[in-house]
Amino acid sequence: MFGALDAVVLARAQFAFTVSFHFIFPAFSIGLASYLFVLEALWLKTDDPLYRTLYLYWLKIFAVAFGMGVVSGLVMSYQFGTNWSVFSAKAGPVIGPLMAYEVLTAFFLEAGFLGVMLFGLKKVGKGLHFFATSMVALGTLISATWIIAVNSWMQTPVGYEINAAGQFVPGPSWWAIIFNPSFPYRLVHTVIAAYLTTALVVGAVGAWHLLKDKADPAARRMFSMAMWMATLVTPVQILAGDAHGLNTLEHQPVKVLAMEGDYDPSPHGAPLVLFGLPSNAEGRVRYKVEVPKVGSLILKHDPSAPLPGLKDFPRDRWPPVRIVFWSFRIMVGLGFAMLGLGLWALLARVCRKLYDWTWLHRLAVLLGPAGFVAVIAGWVTTEVGRQPFTIYGLLRTAESHSPLGAPAVAASLLAFVGVYVFAFGAGTYYLLRMMAKRPEAAESEPKTPQRAAGITPAAAIYGDGDPA
């Protein structure tokens, strides 16, 4: 049945499927950990019990999302050995240590303080508990730093040498590998995206409860904080995206030309192709709608600046342009939708109607998942745009996979689809159920397994008022 299918395509589909599921949870956890840090800091500073209520409300959601992120990420490392063993063998001396540093620093930091953060509010002092929350938030950022360093090196490889066995090995300095040319741009863009993703979720939850009760104080506080983030940070993200695009044009011009749909060179200024149907076979964008000179204005900040076209590069270096073209537009379109939401919220705030404009709340609910869609679209743009290489310009994807038959890869892909849809579908449903419940002043800590089972009468010992 699967003999006619390409094992490389199946392996890529499997990795794309698993990483797409995984990516949404760390993107949420990174932003939510920092949001929890802010909530606890404000609670300690102001002694306002509403911040404590919101902290405990989102702490439970964070616990579930963090667990799902860890579980969904475990299988990805195994795929390097099962489906991409040639890549692992060739790039392992560079990639392996960076991944190990992520475990030794970020994961251990998160694991060491997560228990105190989740279950220690009544068991340790406020200062120590806040320190634990800070360390978990810091751990998520350190984790993102190492993972982005790995991916960025694959996009803009520098600081390496190739030994006699054909392996990529570190050169004289690890700093050149870690702080490769695209690393700072990708890190800033990704972390801000995580913050905006979380802000949209928090804003959607606050708006959902405002639609039911406009006087709900917890919903008001959530919505106000989230809209400040959307208003202030979305323009920063757009500027960060512009800087990232200029960096990508310098180091991966073929990717940017695929994003823009520029097949032909433009010696007197490239147009901005808004929409169309790119065709690699025909070497053009069919039915395109374009604005003259704007492409060069965006990419070169000069409307008359010349730009190359994909036809200036060998066809065997072209990525699947249609996928990159449309995923990029989805990401950018959602980014401007977030900007519109933030500006509308700012207008409502100025008019003192932030909690009264029903259509603003409805839009916030509608855009709740937009951050997840945008980060997945951005990831697709980045990774598909890198094709046909795993290590850009040096190691092709077709040369990186394991010597496996298509039926074996297809079987594991089908197994992943079944398990992920069931397990993470149920987890996502549970998260939505938790978000649908309004924050109450009597919010308690997440239950430990013993408390949930009724084994330890923690309420009687610690007096937290929790009947469990």
C-alpha positions as CSV (number, residue, x, y, z in Angstrom):
1,M,0.0,0.0,0.0
2,F,2.8,2.4,0.9
3,G,5.5,1.1,-1.3
4,A,4.8,3.7,-4.0
5,L,5.1,6.6,-1.5
6,D,8.4,8.4,-0.9
7,A,9.9,7.6,2.5
8,V,11.5,11.1,2.7
9,V,8.2,12.8,2.2
10,L,6.6,10.6,4.8
11,A,9.4,11.3,7.3
12,R,9.0,15.0,6.7
13,A,5.3,14.8,7.1
14,Q,5.7,12.9,10.4
15,F,8.2,15.5,11.8
16,A,6.0,18.3,10.6
17,F,2.9,16.8,12.2
18,T,4.6,16.1,15.6
19,V,6.4,19.4,15.8
20,S,3.3,21.4,14.9
21,F,1.5,19.8,17.8
22,H,4.4,20.4,20.0
23,F,5.1,24.0,19.0
24,I,1.8,25.3,20.2
25,F,2.4,24.2,23.8
26,P,5.8,25.7,24.4
27,A,4.7,28.9,22.7
28,F,1.9,29.1,25.2
29,S,4.1,28.0,28.2
30,I,6.8,30.6,27.5
31,G,4.3,33.4,27.5
32,L,2.2,32.1,30.3
33,A,5.2,31.5,32.7
34,S,6.1,35.1,32.2
35,Y,2.5,36.2,32.8
36,L,2.4,34.2,36.0
37,F,5.7,36.0,37.0
38,V,4.0,39.4,36.4
39,L,0.8,38.4,38.3
40,E,2.7,37.2,41.3
41,A,5.0,40.2,41.3
42,L,1.9,42.5,41.2
43,W,0.2,40.6,44.0
44,L,3.3,40.8,46.2
45,K,3.7,44.5,45.5
46,T,0.1,45.6,45.8
47,D,-1.4,42.9,48.0
48,D,-4.4,43.0,45.7
49,P,-6.2,39.6,46.1
50,L,-7.4,39.8,42.5
51,Y,-3.9,39.2,41.3
52,R,-3.7,36.1,43.5
53,T,-7.0,34.9,42.1
54,L,-5.7,35.3,38.5
55,Y,-2.3,33.7,39.4
56,L,-3.9,30.6,40.8
57,Y,-6.4,30.4,37.9
58,W,-3.7,30.5,35.2
59,L,-1.3,28.4,37.3
60,K,-3.6,25.4,36.8
61,I,-3.9,26.0,33.1
62,F,-0.1,26.3,32.9
63,A,0.4,23.0,34.7
64,V,-1.7,21.2,32.0
65,A,-0.1,23.0,29.1
66,F,3.4,22.5,30.4
67,G,2.8,18.8,30.8
68,M,1.4,18.5,27.3
69,G,4.4,20.3,25.9
70,V,6.9,18.0,27.6
71,V,5.1,14.9,26.5
72,S,4.6,16.1,22.9
73,G,8.3,17.0,22.7
74,L,9.7,13.7,23.8
75,V,9.0,11.8,20.5
76,M,10.7,14.5,18.4
77,S,14.2,13.6,19.7
78,Y,13.6,10.0,18.9
79,Q,12.8,10.9,15.3
80,F,16.3,12.2,14.8
81,G,17.5,8.6,15.4
82,T,14.7,6.7,13.7
83,N,13.9,8.8,10.6
84,W,16.9,11.1,10.3
85,S,19.9,9.1,11.3
86,V,22.2,10.4,8.6
87,F,21.5,14.0,9.6
88,S,22.1,13.0,13.3
89,A,25.4,11.3,12.4
90,K,26.7,14.2,10.3
91,A,25.4,17.1,12.5
92,G,25.4,15.4,15.9
93,P,28.8,16.9,17.0
94,V,27.2,20.4,16.7
95,I,23.5,19.7,17.4
96,G,23.9,17.2,20.2
97,P,25.8,19.4,22.7
98,L,23.4,22.3,22.1
99,M,20.4,20.1,22.8
100,A,22.2,18.7,25.9
101,Y,22.8,22.2,27.2
102,E,19.1,22.9,26.9
103,V,18.4,19.9,29.1
104,L,21.2,20.6,31.6
105,T,20.2,24.3,32.0
106,A,16.6,25.0,31.1
107,F,14.9,21.7,31.7
108,F,16.6,21.0,35.0
109,L,15.8,24.6,36.1
110,E,12.1,24.2,35.2
111,A,11.9,20.7,36.8
112,G,13.7,21.8,40.0
113,F,11.3,24.7,40.7
114,L,8.1,23.6,39.0
115,G,6.9,21.6,42.0
116,V,7.4,24.5,44.4
117,M,5.6,26.8,41.9
118,L,2.6,24.5,41.5
119,F,2.1,23.2,45.0
120,G,4.2,25.3,47.4
121,L,2.2,28.5,47.8
122,K,1.0,27.5,51.3
123,K,4.2,25.5,52.2
124,V,7.0,28.0,51.6
125,G,7.4,31.7,52.1
126,K,6.1,34.2,49.6
127,G,9.6,35.2,48.6
128,L,10.7,31.7,47.9
129,H,7.6,30.9,46.0
130,F,8.0,34.0,43.8
131,F,11.6,32.9,43.3
132,A,10.4,29.5,42.1
133,T,8.0,31.2,39.7
134,S,10.8,33.4,38.4
135,M,13.1,30.4,37.8
136,V,10.4,28.5,35.9
137,A,9.8,31.6,33.7
138,L,13.5,32.0,33.2
139,G,13.8,28.3,32.4
140,T,11.3,28.6,29.6
141,L,13.2,31.5,28.1
142,I,16.5,29.6,28.3
143,S,14.9,26.6,26.7
144,A,13.7,28.7,23.8
145,T,17.2,30.2,23.5
146,W,18.9,26.9,23.0
147,I,16.3,25.5,20.7
148,I,16.4,28.7,18.6
149,A,20.2,28.5,18.5
150,V,20.0,24.9,17.1
151,N,17.5,25.9,14.4
152,S,19.3,29.1,13.6
153,W,22.6,27.2,13.0
154,M,20.8,24.9,10.6
155,Q,19.5,28.0,8.8
156,T,22.8,30.0,8.8
157,P,25.6,27.5,9.6
158,V,28.9,29.1,10.7
159,G,31.7,28.2,13.0
160,Y,31.9,24.6,11.9
161,E,34.6,22.4,10.3
162,I,34.1,19.1,8.4
163,N,36.2,16.2,9.5
164,A,37.5,13.2,7.6
165,A,34.3,11.3,8.2
166,G,32.2,14.1,6.6
167,Q,30.8,15.2,10.0
168,F,30.1,18.8,11.0
169,V,32.2,19.5,14.0
170,P,32.7,22.6,16.1
171,G,35.4,25.0,15.1
172,P,37.6,27.0,17.5
173,S,34.7,28.8,19.2
174,W,31.3,27.6,20.2
175,W,30.2,31.3,20.4
176,A,30.2,31.5,16.6
177,I,27.9,28.5,16.4
178,I,25.5,29.7,19.1
179,F,25.4,33.4,18.0
180,N,25.1,32.6,14.3
181,P,24.0,35.4,12.0
182,S,20.2,34.7,12.2
183,F,20.1,33.7,15.9
184,P,19.3,37.1,17.6
185,Y,16.6,37.9,15.0
186,R,14.9,34.5,15.4
187,L,15.1,34.5,19.2
188,V,13.5,38.0,19.5
189,H,10.8,37.2,16.9
190,T,9.9,33.8,18.5
191,V,9.8,35.0,22.1
192,I,7.6,38.0,21.2
193,A,5.4,35.7,19.2
194,A,5.0,33.5,22.4
195,Y,4.1,36.5,24.4
196,L,1.5,37.7,21.9
197,T,0.1,34.1,21.6
198,T,-0.5,34.1,25.4
199,A,-1.9,37.6,25.4
200,L,-4.5,36.7,22.8
201,V,-5.5,33.6,24.8
202,V,-5.7,35.6,28.0
203,G,-7.6,38.3,26.2
204,A,-10.0,35.8,24.7
205,V,-10.7,34.3,28.1
206,G,-11.3,37.7,29.6
207,A,-13.5,38.7,26.7
208,W,-15.5,35.5,26.9
209,H,-16.3,36.2,30.6
210,L,-17.0,39.8,29.9
211,L,-19.6,38.8,27.3
212,K,-21.4,37.0,30.1
213,D,-20.8,39.6,32.9
214,K,-19.3,43.0,32.1
215,A,-18.8,43.7,35.8
216,D,-16.7,40.6,36.4
217,P,-13.5,42.1,38.1
218,A,-11.2,39.2,37.1
219,A,-12.3,39.2,33.5
220,R,-11.8,43.0,33.4
221,R,-8.3,42.7,34.8
222,M,-7.3,39.9,32.4
223,F,-8.7,41.7,29.4
224,S,-7.1,45.0,30.2
225,M,-3.6,43.4,30.7
226,A,-3.9,41.4,27.5
227,M,-5.0,44.3,25.4
228,W,-2.1,46.4,26.7
229,M,0.2,43.6,25.5
230,A,-1.6,43.5,22.1
231,T,-1.5,47.3,21.7
232,L,2.2,47.8,22.7
233,V,3.9,44.7,21.6
234,T,2.4,43.9,18.2
235,P,4.1,47.0,16.6
236,V,7.3,45.8,18.1
237,Q,6.8,42.4,16.6
238,I,6.1,43.9,13.2
239,L,9.4,45.8,13.4
240,A,11.2,42.6,14.6
241,G,9.7,40.7,11.7
242,D,11.0,43.3,9.3
243,A,14.5,43.1,10.7
244,H,14.3,39.3,10.6
245,G,13.2,39.5,6.9
246,L,16.2,41.7,6.0
247,N,18.5,39.3,7.8
248,T,17.0,36.4,5.9
249,L,17.3,38.2,2.6
250,E,21.1,38.6,3.3
251,H,21.7,34.9,4.2
252,Q,18.8,33.0,2.6
253,P,17.7,35.1,-0.4
254,V,15.9,32.1,-2.1
255,K,13.6,31.8,0.9
256,V,12.6,35.5,0.8
257,L,12.0,35.4,-2.9
258,A,9.7,32.4,-2.4
259,M,7.9,34.3,0.4
260,E,7.4,37.2,-2.0
261,G,6.6,35.1,-5.1
262,D,9.4,36.8,-7.1
263,Y,10.3,34.5,-9.9
264,D,11.7,37.1,-12.2
265,P,14.5,39.6,-11.3
266,S,13.4,43.2,-10.8
267,P,16.3,45.5,-11.8
268,H,14.2,48.7,-11.2
269,G,12.3,47.8,-8.1
270,A,10.3,44.7,-7.2
271,P,6.5,44.7,-6.8
272,L,4.7,43.4,-3.8
273,V,2.7,40.4,-4.8
274,L,-0.4,40.4,-2.6
275,F,-2.1,37.3,-3.8
276,G,-1.8,34.7,-6.5
277,L,-1.0,31.0,-7.3
278,P,2.7,30.4,-7.5
279,S,3.8,27.7,-9.9
280,N,7.4,26.3,-9.8
281,A,6.7,24.4,-13.0
282,E,5.8,27.5,-14.9
283,G,8.1,29.8,-13.0
284,R,5.5,32.5,-12.4
285,V,2.6,33.5,-10.1
286,R,-0.7,33.0,-11.9
287,Y,-3.6,35.4,-11.3
288,K,-1.4,37.7,-9.2
289,V,-2.4,40.9,-7.7
290,E,0.6,43.2,-7.1
291,V,1.6,46.7,-6.1
292,P,4.5,48.1,-8.0
293,K,7.8,49.0,-6.2
294,V,6.5,48.1,-2.8
295,G,8.4,44.8,-2.6
296,S,11.7,46.7,-2.9
297,L,10.5,49.3,-0.5
298,I,9.9,46.6,2.2
299,L,13.0,44.5,1.5
300,K,15.5,47.3,0.7
301,H,13.7,50.3,2.1
302,D,14.1,51.8,-1.4
303,P,11.3,51.5,-4.0
304,S,13.8,51.5,-6.9
305,A,16.3,49.0,-5.4
306,P,17.0,46.0,-7.7
307,L,16.1,42.6,-6.4
308,P,17.0,39.2,-7.9
309,G,14.4,36.6,-8.8
310,L,14.2,32.9,-8.2
311,K,15.3,32.4,-11.8
312,D,18.7,33.8,-10.9
313,F,19.2,30.6,-8.8
314,P,19.3,27.0,-9.8
315,R,15.9,25.3,-9.8
316,D,17.1,22.5,-7.6
317,R,17.5,25.1,-4.8
318,W,14.0,26.4,-5.0
319,P,11.7,25.5,-2.1
320,P,8.0,24.6,-2.6
321,V,7.1,28.2,-3.3
322,R,3.3,27.9,-3.0
323,I,3.5,26.6,0.6
324,V,6.0,29.3,1.6
325,F,4.1,32.0,-0.2
326,W,0.8,31.3,1.5
327,S,2.1,30.4,5.0
328,F,3.9,33.7,5.0
329,R,0.7,35.6,4.1
330,I,-1.2,33.8,6.8
331,M,1.4,34.9,9.4
332,V,1.5,38.5,8.2
333,G,-2.3,38.7,7.9
334,L,-2.8,37.5,11.4
335,G,-0.1,39.9,12.7
336,F,-2.0,42.9,11.3
337,A,-5.3,41.5,12.7
338,M,-3.6,41.5,16.1
339,L,-2.5,45.1,15.5
340,G,-6.0,46.0,14.6
341,L,-7.3,44.4,17.8
342,G,-4.7,46.3,19.9
343,L,-5.6,49.6,18.2
344,W,-9.3,49.1,18.7
345,A,-8.8,48.2,22.3
346,L,-6.7,51.4,22.7
347,L,-9.5,53.4,21.2
348,A,-12.0,51.8,23.6
349,R,-9.7,52.5,26.5
350,V,-9.4,56.2,25.5
351,C,-13.3,56.3,25.2
352,R,-13.6,54.5,28.6
353,K,-15.5,51.7,26.9
354,L,-13.0,48.9,27.1
355,Y,-15.4,46.7,29.1
356,D,-18.5,47.8,27.2
357,W,-17.9,47.3,23.5
358,T,-19.4,43.9,22.8
359,W,-18.0,43.6,19.3
360,L,-14.5,44.3,20.6
361,H,-14.9,41.4,23.0
362,R,-16.3,39.1,20.2
363,L,-13.3,39.9,18.0
364,A,-10.9,39.1,21.0
365,V,-12.6,35.7,21.4
366,L,-12.4,35.1,17.7
367,L,-8.6,35.9,17.6
368,G,-7.9,33.8,20.7
369,P,-6.3,31.0,18.6
370,A,-4.7,33.4,16.1
371,G,-1.4,33.4,17.9
372,F,-1.1,29.6,17.6
373,V,-2.0,29.7,13.9
374,A,0.5,32.5,13.3
375,V,3.4,30.7,15.0
376,I,2.7,27.5,13.0
377,A,2.5,29.5,9.8
378,G,5.8,31.2,10.7
379,W,7.4,27.8,11.4
380,V,6.2,26.5,8.1
381,T,7.6,29.5,6.3
382,T,10.9,29.1,8.0
383,E,11.3,25.3,7.6
384,V,9.7,24.8,4.2
385,G,11.6,27.8,2.9
386,R,14.9,26.2,3.9
387,Q,14.2,23.2,1.6
388,P,15.7,21.4,-0.1
389,F,18.3,21.5,2.7
390,T,18.3,20.4,6.3
391,I,21.5,22.4,6.9
392,Y,21.1,25.3,4.5
393,G,23.3,25.1,1.5
394,L,25.3,22.1,2.9
395,L,23.2,19.0,3.5
396,R,20.1,18.2,1.5
397,T,17.0,16.7,3.0
398,A,17.1,13.9,0.5
399,E,20.5,12.9,1.9
400,S,19.6,13.2,5.6
401,H,17.0,10.5,6.1
402,S,17.4,7.0,7.5
403,P,17.5,3.9,5.2
404,L,13.9,3.0,6.0
405,G,11.1,1.8,3.7
406,A,8.0,3.9,3.2
407,P,5.7,1.3,4.9
408,A,7.6,1.6,8.2
409,V,7.5,5.4,8.2
410,A,3.9,5.5,7.2
411,A,2.9,3.1,10.0
412,S,4.6,5.2,12.6
413,L,3.0,8.3,11.1
414,L,-0.5,6.8,11.3
415,A,0.2,5.8,14.9
416,F,1.3,9.3,15.8
417,V,-1.8,10.8,14.2
418,G,-4.1,8.5,16.1
419,V,-2.4,9.0,19.5
420,Y,-1.9,12.7,19.1
421,V,-5.4,13.4,18.0
422,F,-6.9,11.4,20.9
423,A,-4.5,12.4,23.7
424,F,-3.9,16.1,22.8
425,G,-7.4,16.5,21.6
426,A,-8.6,15.5,25.0
427,G,-6.0,17.7,26.7
428,T,-7.0,20.7,24.7
429,Y,-10.7,20.1,25.4
430,Y,-9.8,20.0,29.1
431,L,-7.9,23.3,28.8
432,L,-10.9,24.9,27.2
433,R,-13.1,23.6,29.9
434,M,-10.8,25.2,32.5
435,M,-10.8,28.5,30.6
436,A,-14.6,28.5,30.4
437,K,-14.8,28.5,34.2
438,R,-14.7,32.0,35.5
439,P,-11.9,32.9,38.0
440,E,-13.2,32.8,41.6
441,A,-11.9,34.6,44.6
442,A,-11.5,31.2,46.3
443,E,-9.1,29.8,43.7
444,S,-6.8,27.2,45.2
445,E,-3.5,25.7,44.1
446,P,-3.4,22.7,41.7
447,K,-3.9,19.5,43.6
448,T,-0.9,17.1,44.1
449,P,-1.7,13.5,43.2
450,Q,-2.0,12.7,46.9
451,R,-4.4,15.5,47.5
452,A,-6.5,14.7,44.5
453,A,-6.8,11.2,45.7
454,G,-7.8,12.3,49.2
455,I,-4.7,10.6,50.8
456,T,-3.3,13.7,52.5
457,P,-5.6,16.1,54.3
458,A,-3.7,19.1,53.1
459,A,-6.6,21.5,53.8
460,A,-6.6,20.6,57.4
461,I,-2.8,20.9,57.7
462,Y,-2.3,24.1,55.8
463,G,-5.6,25.7,56.1
464,D,-6.1,26.6,52.5
465,G,-9.8,26.1,52.5
466,D,-9.7,23.5,49.8
467,P,-12.2,20.7,50.5
468,A,-9.9,18.2,48.8
